[in-house]
Amino acid sequence: QVQLVESGGGLVQAGGSLRLSCAASGSIFSINVMGWYRQAPGKQRELVASISSGGTTDYADSVKGRFTISRDNARNTVYLQMNSLEPEDTAVYYCNYQRYRNVFARWGQGTQVTVSS
């Protein structure tokens, strides 16, 4: 399966911006839907945003209007532009896809996003 490596996280103040990148070890052209997930300490992992091969996007209500997901199949990379960050956005962010329904690829290490007040 394709290996995924997340990067771009860091420490920012509330209201700031970050752009996360998800680099794949192989082609993502044939992967229908790629997604960004996040997990905060003590909380379960949640879907933040997803994008289909046709460019259709979907977002969690908590990030609508602030986050934008995009993909570049030629570069085998998925991005997450995060604006107007809030402390509640603090979490480890992961990218992933479903090999089959409800069966995900191997989770990577993720990238830490910390938003200070």
DSSP file (Angstrom, degrees, kcal/mol; ACC not computed):
  #  RESIDUE AA STRUCTURE BP1 BP2  ACC     N-H-->O    O-->H-N    N-H-->O    O-->H-N    TCO  KAPPA ALPHA  PHI   PSI    X-CA   Y-CA   Z-CA
    1    1 A Q              0   0    0      0, 0.0     2,-0.2     0, 0.0    98,-0.0   0.000 360.0 360.0 360.0 159.1    0.0    0.0    0.0
    2    2 A V        -     0   0    0     25,-0.1     2,-0.3     1,-0.1   104,-0.2  -0.452 360.0-135.4 -68.6 133.5    1.0    3.6   -0.5
    3    3 A Q        -     0   0    0     -2,-0.2    22,-2.4   102,-0.1     2,-0.4  -0.731  17.7-153.6 -91.2 141.8    2.9    5.1    2.4
    4    4 A L  E     -A   24   0A   0     -2,-0.3     2,-0.5   102,-0.3   105,-0.2  -0.943   9.8-169.0-121.7 135.6    2.0    8.6    3.6
    5    5 A V  E     -A   23   0A   0     18,-2.2    18,-2.6    -2,-0.4     2,-0.3  -0.979  10.3-154.5-127.2 119.8    4.1   11.2    5.3
    6    6 A E  E     +A   22   0A   0     -2,-0.5     2,-0.3    16,-0.2    16,-0.2  -0.653  21.8 159.2 -92.9 148.2    2.6   14.3    6.8
    7    7 A S  E     +A   21   0A   0     14,-2.1    14,-2.6    -2,-0.3   104,-0.1  -0.963  35.8  72.9-155.6 168.9    4.5   17.5    7.3
    8    8 A G        +     0   0    0     -2,-0.3    11,-0.3     1,-0.3    14,-0.0   0.350  60.8 133.5 104.8  -5.0    3.9   21.2    7.9
    9    9 A G        +     0   0    0     12,-0.1     2,-0.3     9,-0.1    -1,-0.3  -0.150  20.9 130.6 -71.6 172.4    2.7   21.3   11.4
   10   10 A G  E     -d  113   0B   0    102,-0.6   104,-2.7   101,-0.1     2,-0.5  -0.985  55.8 -57.5 169.8-169.7    3.9   23.7   14.1
   11   11 A L  E     +d  114   0B   0     -2,-0.3     2,-0.3   102,-0.2   104,-0.2  -0.895  54.3 162.4-104.8 124.8    3.0   26.1   16.8
   12   12 A V  E     -d  115   0B   0    102,-2.6   104,-2.7    -2,-0.5     2,-0.2  -0.942  36.0-109.9-137.7 159.2    0.9   29.1   15.8
   13   13 A Q  E >   -d  116   0B   0     -2,-0.3     3,-2.3   102,-0.2    72,-0.2  -0.527  52.6 -79.6 -83.7 156.4   -1.2   31.7   17.6
   14   14 A A  T 3  S+     0   0    0    102,-2.0    72,-0.2     1,-0.3    -1,-0.1  -0.291 121.3  30.4 -53.7 135.9   -4.9   31.8   17.3
   15   15 A G  T 3  S+     0   0    0     70,-3.1    69,-0.6     1,-0.3    -1,-0.3   0.269  97.9 117.6  94.3 -10.5   -5.9   33.4   14.0
   16   16 A G    <   -     0   0    0     -3,-2.3    69,-2.3    69,-0.2     2,-0.3  -0.099  55.7-124.6 -81.9-176.4   -2.8   32.2   12.3
   17   17 A S        +     0   0    0     66,-0.2     2,-0.3    67,-0.2    66,-0.2  -0.934  20.6 179.4-133.5 153.4   -2.4   29.8    9.3
   18   18 A L  E     - B   0  82A   0     64,-2.2    64,-3.4    -2,-0.3     2,-0.5  -0.980  17.2-146.2-145.2 152.5   -0.6   26.6    8.4
   19   19 A R  E     - B   0  81A   0    -11,-0.3     2,-0.3    -2,-0.3    62,-0.2  -0.975  17.1-158.6-122.5 117.6   -0.4   24.5    5.3
   20   20 A L  E     - B   0  80A   0     60,-2.7    60,-2.1    -2,-0.5     2,-0.4  -0.682   3.9-156.9 -93.6 147.3   -0.1   20.8    5.8
   21   21 A S  E     -AB   7  79A   0    -14,-2.6   -14,-2.1    -2,-0.3     2,-0.5  -0.949   8.5-161.9-124.1 145.6    1.3   18.4    3.2
   22   22 A C  E     -AB   6  78A   0     56,-2.2    56,-2.0    -2,-0.4     2,-0.5  -0.940  12.6-164.5-127.0 106.7    0.8   14.7    2.7
   23   23 A A  E     -AB   5  77A   0    -18,-2.6   -18,-2.2    -2,-0.5     2,-0.3  -0.805   6.6-151.6 -96.8 128.0    3.4   13.1    0.5
   24   24 A A  E     -A    4   0A   0     52,-2.6   -20,-0.2    -2,-0.5     4,-0.1  -0.740  15.6-139.4 -99.5 146.4    2.7    9.7   -0.8
   25   25 A S  S    S+     0   0    0    -22,-2.4     2,-0.2    -2,-0.3   -21,-0.1   0.631  87.5  19.2 -77.2 -13.8    5.3    7.1   -1.7
   26   26 A G  S    S-     0   0    0    -23,-0.3    -2,-0.1    50,-0.1     2,-0.1  -0.785 105.9 -50.9-141.9-174.7    3.4    6.1   -4.8
   27   27 A S        -     0   0    0     -2,-0.2     3,-0.1     1,-0.1   -25,-0.1  -0.353  31.7-173.7 -66.4 138.2    0.7    7.3   -7.1
   28   28 A I    >   +     0   0    0     45,-0.4     3,-1.3     1,-0.1    -1,-0.1   0.264  59.7 105.1-108.5   7.2   -2.6    8.6   -5.6
   29   29 A F  T 3  S+     0   0    0      1,-0.3    -1,-0.1    44,-0.3    44,-0.1   0.872  82.3  44.6 -55.9 -40.3   -4.2    8.9   -9.0
   30   30 A S  T 3  S+     0   0    0     -3,-0.1     2,-0.7    23,-0.0    -1,-0.3   0.500  88.4 101.9 -86.9  -3.6   -6.3    5.8   -8.6
   31   31 A I    <   -     0   0    0     -3,-1.3     3,-0.1     1,-0.2    68,-0.1  -0.721  58.4-159.8 -84.1 117.9   -7.3    6.7   -5.0
   32   32 A N  S    S+     0   0    0     -2,-0.7    21,-1.3     1,-0.2     2,-0.5   0.946  71.6  23.5 -64.2 -51.4  -10.8    8.0   -5.1
   33   33 A V  E     -E   52   0B   0     19,-0.2    65,-0.5    65,-0.2     2,-0.4  -0.970  60.9-173.3-127.4 125.7  -11.0    9.9   -1.8
   34   34 A M  E     -EF  51  97B   0     17,-2.5    17,-2.6    -2,-0.5     2,-0.3  -0.883  16.5-170.2-109.2 146.4   -8.1   11.2    0.3
   35   35 A G  E     -EF  50  96B   0     61,-2.5    61,-2.1    -2,-0.4     2,-0.5  -0.962  23.2-137.6-140.1 155.3   -8.8   12.7    3.7
   36   36 A W  E     -EF  49  95B   0     13,-3.0    12,-3.1    -2,-0.3    13,-1.6  -0.936  27.3-178.3-107.5 134.0   -7.2   14.6    6.5
   37   37 A Y  E     -EF  47  94B   0     57,-3.6    57,-3.0    -2,-0.5     2,-0.3  -0.844   7.4-160.5-124.9 161.8   -7.9   13.4   10.1
   38   38 A R  E     -EF  46  93B   0      8,-2.2     8,-2.6    -2,-0.3     2,-0.4  -0.993   5.6-164.7-144.3 154.3   -7.0   14.7   13.4
   39   39 A Q  E     - F   0  92B   0     53,-2.0    53,-2.3    -2,-0.3     6,-0.2  -0.957   5.6-163.4-142.1 120.1   -6.7   13.4   17.0
   40   40 A A    >   -     0   0    0     -2,-0.4     3,-2.4     4,-0.4    51,-0.1  -0.676  44.9 -78.4 -95.9 155.2   -6.4   15.5   20.1
   41   41 A P  T 3  S+     0   0    0      0, 0.0    -1,-0.1     0, 0.0     3,-0.1  -0.276 118.5   9.5 -54.6 131.1   -5.3   14.0   23.4
   42   42 A G  T 3  S+     0   0    0      1,-0.3     2,-0.3    -3,-0.1    -3,-0.0   0.476 113.6  97.6  78.6   1.7   -8.1   12.1   25.1
   43   43 A K  S <  S-     0   0    0     -3,-2.4    -1,-0.3     3,-0.0     2,-0.1  -0.849  75.5-108.5-121.5 158.1  -10.3   12.4   22.0
   44   44 A Q        -     0   0    0     -2,-0.3    -4,-0.4     1,-0.1     2,-0.1  -0.463  44.4 -90.8 -81.7 157.0  -11.1   10.0   19.2
   45   45 A R        -     0   0    0     -6,-0.2     2,-0.3    -2,-0.1    -6,-0.2  -0.419  48.4-167.4 -67.3 138.6   -9.8   10.6   15.7
   46   46 A E  E     -E   38   0B   0     -8,-2.6    -8,-2.2    -2,-0.1     2,-0.4  -0.943  25.5-109.0-131.3 151.7  -12.1   12.6   13.5
   47   47 A L  E     +E   37   0B   0     -2,-0.3   -10,-0.3   -10,-0.2     3,-0.1  -0.656  31.6 177.0 -78.2 127.7  -12.4   13.4    9.8
   48   48 A V  E     -     0   0B   0    -12,-3.1    12,-2.6    -2,-0.4     2,-0.3   0.848  62.0 -17.1 -96.8 -47.9  -11.5   17.0    9.1
   49   49 A A  E     -EG  36  59B   0    -13,-1.6   -13,-3.0    10,-0.2    -1,-0.4  -0.990  55.2-164.9-158.9 153.9  -11.7   17.1    5.3
   50   50 A S  E     -EG  35  58B   0      8,-2.2     8,-1.9    -2,-0.3     2,-0.4  -0.970   2.1-163.0-142.1 158.0  -11.8   14.9    2.3
   51   51 A I  E     -EG  34  57B   0    -17,-2.6   -17,-2.5    -2,-0.3     6,-0.2  -0.990  12.1-143.1-144.8 134.1  -11.4   15.3   -1.5
   52   52 A S  E >   -E   33   0B   0      4,-2.4     3,-1.6    -2,-0.4   -19,-0.2  -0.374  34.6-102.1 -88.9 170.5  -12.4   13.0   -4.3
   53   53 A S  T 3  S+     0   0    0    -21,-1.3   -20,-0.1     1,-0.3    20,-0.1   0.774 124.3  54.5 -63.0 -25.3  -10.5   12.3   -7.5
   54   54 A G  T 3  S-     0   0    0    -22,-0.2    -1,-0.3     2,-0.1   -22,-0.0   0.452 123.9-103.0 -88.0  -1.1  -13.0   14.6   -9.2
   55   55 A G    <   +     0   0    0     -3,-1.6     2,-0.3     1,-0.3    -2,-0.1   0.470  69.0 148.8  96.1   1.8  -12.3   17.5   -6.8
   56   56 A T        -     0   0    0     -5,-0.0    -4,-2.4     1,-0.0    -1,-0.3  -0.555  29.2-161.6 -71.6 130.7  -15.4   17.2   -4.6
   57   57 A T  E     -G   51   0B   0     -2,-0.3     2,-0.3    -6,-0.2    -6,-0.2  -0.788  15.0-172.2-116.0 156.8  -14.6   18.3   -1.1
   58   58 A D  E     -G   50   0B   0     -8,-1.9    -8,-2.2    -2,-0.3     2,-0.3  -0.992   7.8-167.6-145.6 145.2  -16.2   17.8    2.3
   59   59 A Y  E     -G   49   0B   0     -2,-0.3   -10,-0.2   -10,-0.2     2,-0.1  -0.957  28.3-106.4-136.0 149.8  -15.4   19.3    5.6
   60   60 A A    >>  -     0   0    0    -12,-2.6     3,-1.8    -2,-0.3     4,-1.0  -0.471  38.7-116.8 -66.0 146.8  -16.3   18.9    9.2
   61   61 A D  T 34 S+     0   0    0      1,-0.3     3,-0.5     2,-0.2    -1,-0.1   0.838 112.3  63.1 -56.2 -33.7  -18.6   21.6   10.4
   62   62 A S  T 34 S+     0   0    0      1,-0.2    -1,-0.3     3,-0.0   -14,-0.0   0.678 112.3  33.5 -68.1 -17.4  -16.0   22.9   12.9
   63   63 A V  T X> S+     0   0    0     -3,-1.8     3,-2.3   -15,-0.2     4,-2.1   0.429  81.9 129.7-119.0  -1.5  -13.6   23.8   10.1
   64   64 A K  T 3< S+     0   0    0     -4,-1.0     4,-0.1    -3,-0.5    -3,-0.0  -0.300  79.8  16.2 -58.5 134.4  -15.9   24.9    7.3
   65   65 A G  T 34 S+     0   0    0      2,-0.4    -1,-0.3     1,-0.1     3,-0.1   0.284 125.0  60.9  86.5 -10.9  -14.9   28.2    5.9
   66   66 A R  T <4 S+     0   0    0     -3,-2.3    17,-2.0     1,-0.2     2,-0.3   0.709  96.0  53.0-115.7 -35.0  -11.5   28.0    7.5
   67   67 A F  E  <  -C   82   0A   0     -4,-2.1    -2,-0.4    15,-0.2     2,-0.4  -0.786  57.7-166.8-108.3 148.8   -9.8   24.9    6.0
   68   68 A T  E     -C   81   0A   0     13,-2.4    13,-3.1    -2,-0.3     2,-0.4  -0.984   5.4-158.5-135.6 125.0   -9.3   24.0    2.4
   69   69 A I  E     +C   80   0A   0     -2,-0.4     2,-0.3    11,-0.2    11,-0.2  -0.805  18.8 166.0-100.8 143.3   -8.2   20.6    1.1
   70   70 A S  E     -C   79   0A   0      9,-1.8     9,-2.9    -2,-0.4     2,-0.4  -0.959  18.4-149.8-148.0 164.6   -6.6   20.1   -2.3
   71   71 A R  E     -C   78   0A   0     -2,-0.3     2,-0.5     7,-0.2     7,-0.2  -0.996   8.8-161.5-141.6 147.0   -4.7   17.4   -4.1
   72   72 A D  E >>> -C   77   0A   0      5,-3.1     5,-1.9    -2,-0.4     3,-0.8  -0.880   7.8-174.7-126.3  95.6   -2.0   17.3   -6.8
   73   73 A N  G >45S+     0   0    0     -2,-0.5     3,-0.7     1,-0.3   -45,-0.4   0.839  83.1  59.3 -62.7 -33.8   -2.1   13.8   -8.3
   74   74 A A  G 345S+     0   0    0      1,-0.3    -1,-0.3    -3,-0.1   -45,-0.0   0.825 114.5  36.6 -64.5 -30.9    1.0   14.6  -10.5
   75   75 A R  G <45S-     0   0    0     -3,-0.8    -1,-0.3     2,-0.2   -51,-0.2   0.371 106.8-127.3-100.8   1.9    3.0   15.3   -7.3
   76   76 A N  T <<5 +     0   0    0     -3,-0.7   -52,-2.6    -4,-0.6     2,-0.4   0.904  66.8 129.3  52.8  46.0    1.3   12.6   -5.3
   77   77 A T  E   < -BC  23  72A   0     -5,-1.9    -5,-3.1   -54,-0.2     2,-0.4  -0.983  46.1-160.6-137.1 141.9    0.5   15.1   -2.6
   78   78 A V  E     -BC  22  71A   0    -56,-2.0   -56,-2.2    -2,-0.4     2,-0.3  -0.958  17.5-159.8-118.6 140.5   -2.5   16.2   -0.7
   79   79 A Y  E     -BC  21  70A   0     -9,-2.9    -9,-1.8    -2,-0.4     2,-0.4  -0.834  14.6-161.5-121.2 156.3   -2.7   19.6    1.1
   80   80 A L  E     -BC  20  69A   0    -60,-2.1   -60,-2.7    -2,-0.3     2,-0.6  -0.893   9.5-161.0-136.7 107.5   -4.6   21.1    3.9
   81   81 A Q  E     -BC  19  68A   0    -13,-3.1   -13,-2.4    -2,-0.4     2,-0.6  -0.789  11.7-165.8 -87.3 122.6   -4.6   24.9    4.1
   82   82 A M  E     +BC  18  67A   0    -64,-3.4   -64,-2.2    -2,-0.6     2,-0.3  -0.946  11.1 173.2-117.5 116.9   -5.7   26.0    7.6
   83   83 A N        +     0   0    0    -17,-2.0   -66,-0.2    -2,-0.6   -67,-0.2  -0.773  60.0  23.1-117.0 163.4   -6.6   29.6    8.2
   84   84 A S  S    S-     0   0    0    -69,-0.6    -1,-0.2    -2,-0.3   -67,-0.2   0.901  84.5-159.6  49.4  48.0   -8.1   31.3   11.2
   85   85 A L        -     0   0    0    -69,-2.3   -70,-3.1    -3,-0.2   -69,-0.2  -0.242   7.7-159.6 -63.3 145.6   -6.8   28.6   13.5
   86   86 A E    >   -     0   0    0    -72,-0.2     3,-2.5   -71,-0.1     4,-0.3  -0.864  32.5-109.8-122.6 155.4   -8.3   28.2   16.9
   87   87 A P  G >  S+     0   0    0      0, 0.0     3,-1.8     0, 0.0    28,-0.3   0.827 117.3  65.6 -54.5 -30.9   -7.0   26.5   20.0
   88   88 A E  G 3  S+     0   0    0      1,-0.3   -48,-0.0   -48,-0.0    -3,-0.0   0.633  88.9  67.7 -67.4 -13.0   -9.6   23.8   19.5
   89   89 A D  G <  S+     0   0    0     -3,-2.5    -1,-0.3     2,-0.0     2,-0.2   0.547  70.7 121.7 -81.8  -7.7   -7.7   22.8   16.3
   90   90 A T    <   +     0   0    0     -3,-1.8     2,-0.3    -4,-0.3    24,-0.2  -0.382  40.8 103.5 -60.5 123.9   -4.8   21.6   18.3
   91   91 A A  E    S- H   0 113B   0     22,-1.9    22,-2.6    -2,-0.2     2,-0.5  -0.967  76.5 -79.1 180.0 172.1   -4.2   18.0   17.4
   92   92 A V  E     -FH  39 112B   0    -53,-2.3   -53,-2.0    -2,-0.3     2,-0.4  -0.871  48.6-146.4 -91.2 128.3   -2.0   15.5   15.5
   93   93 A Y  E     -FH  38 111B   0     18,-2.8    18,-2.0    -2,-0.5     2,-0.3  -0.827  19.0-179.4-104.0 134.2   -3.1   15.6   11.9
   94   94 A Y  E     -F   37   0B   0    -57,-3.0   -57,-3.6    -2,-0.4     2,-0.4  -0.911  17.0-146.8-126.4 152.1   -3.0   12.6    9.7
   95   95 A C  E     +F   36   0B   0     -2,-0.3    13,-0.4   -59,-0.2     2,-0.3  -0.901  32.2 146.1-113.1 153.6   -3.8   11.9    6.1
   96   96 A N  E     -F   35   0B   0    -61,-2.1   -61,-2.5    -2,-0.4     2,-0.3  -0.975  28.7-146.4-168.1 174.5   -5.2    8.6    4.9
   97   97 A Y  E     -F   34   0B   0     -2,-0.3     8,-2.0   -63,-0.2     2,-0.7  -0.959  29.1-104.1-148.9 163.9   -7.5    6.8    2.5
   98   98 A Q  E     -I  104   0C   0    -65,-0.5     6,-0.3    -2,-0.3   -65,-0.2  -0.841  18.1-168.6 -97.9 118.7   -9.7    3.8    2.5
   99   99 A R  E    S-     0   0C   0      4,-2.0     2,-0.3    -2,-0.7    -1,-0.2   0.897  85.4  -4.1 -67.5 -40.3   -8.3    0.8    0.7
  100  100 A Y  E >  S-I  103   0C   0      3,-1.5     3,-2.8    -3,-0.1    -1,-0.2  -0.894 111.4 -57.5-140.7 168.4  -11.7   -0.7    1.0
  101  101 A R  T 3  S-     0   0    0     -2,-0.3     3,-0.1     1,-0.3    -2,-0.0  -0.305 125.8  -4.5 -55.7 124.0  -14.8    0.5    2.7
  102  102 A N  T 3  S+     0   0    0      1,-0.1     2,-0.5    -2,-0.1    -1,-0.3   0.602 110.5 108.6  66.3  14.9  -14.0    1.1    6.4
  103  103 A V  E <   -I  100   0C   0     -3,-2.8    -4,-2.0     0, 0.0    -3,-1.5  -0.947  54.3-162.4-122.2 109.8  -10.5   -0.3    5.9
  104  104 A F  E     -I   98   0C   0     -2,-0.5    -6,-0.2    -6,-0.3     3,-0.1  -0.455  20.6-108.7 -89.9 159.6   -7.8    2.4    6.0
  105  105 A A        -     0   0    0     -8,-2.0    -1,-0.1     1,-0.2     2,-0.1  -0.241  62.5 -63.9 -69.6 172.4   -4.2    2.4    4.8
  106  106 A R        -     0   0    0   -104,-0.2  -102,-0.3     1,-0.1     2,-0.2  -0.399  57.2-119.7 -64.2 133.2   -1.5    2.3    7.4
  107  107 A W        -     0   0    0     -2,-0.1    -1,-0.1    -3,-0.1   -11,-0.1  -0.535  26.7-147.5 -74.6 137.0   -1.5    5.4    9.6
  108  108 A G        -     0   0    0    -13,-0.4  -103,-0.1    -2,-0.2    -1,-0.1  -0.041  34.9 -85.9 -87.1-164.0    1.6    7.4    9.6
  109  109 A Q        -     0   0    0   -105,-0.2  -104,-0.1     1,-0.1    -2,-0.1   0.709  61.5-148.7 -79.6 -21.5    3.2    9.5   12.4
  110  110 A G        -     0   0    0    -15,-0.1     2,-0.4   -18,-0.1   -16,-0.2  -0.096  14.6 -91.4  77.4 177.1    1.1   12.5   11.6
  111  111 A T  E     - H   0  93B   0    -18,-2.0   -18,-2.8  -104,-0.1     2,-0.3  -0.999  33.8-121.7-133.6 133.8    2.2   16.1   12.2
  112  112 A Q  E     - H   0  92B   0     -2,-0.4  -102,-0.6   -20,-0.2     2,-0.5  -0.559  22.7-170.9 -80.8 130.4    1.5   18.1   15.3
  113  113 A V  E     -dH  10  91B   0    -22,-2.6   -22,-1.9    -2,-0.3     2,-0.5  -0.987   5.3-177.6-118.4 122.4   -0.5   21.3   15.1
  114  114 A T  E     -d   11   0B   0   -104,-2.7  -102,-2.6    -2,-0.5     2,-0.6  -0.982   6.0-168.4-124.3 123.9   -0.6   23.5   18.3
  115  115 A V  E     -d   12   0B   0     -2,-0.5  -102,-0.2   -28,-0.3     2,-0.2  -0.950  11.0-154.0-114.9 119.5   -2.6   26.7   18.4
  116  116 A S  E      d   13   0B   0   -104,-2.7  -102,-2.0    -2,-0.6    -2,-0.0  -0.571 360.0 360.0 -92.7 155.3   -2.0   28.9   21.4
  117  117 A S              0   0    0     -2,-0.2    -1,-0.1  -104,-0.2  -104,-0.1   0.444 360.0 360.0 -79.7 360.0   -4.5   31.4   22.8
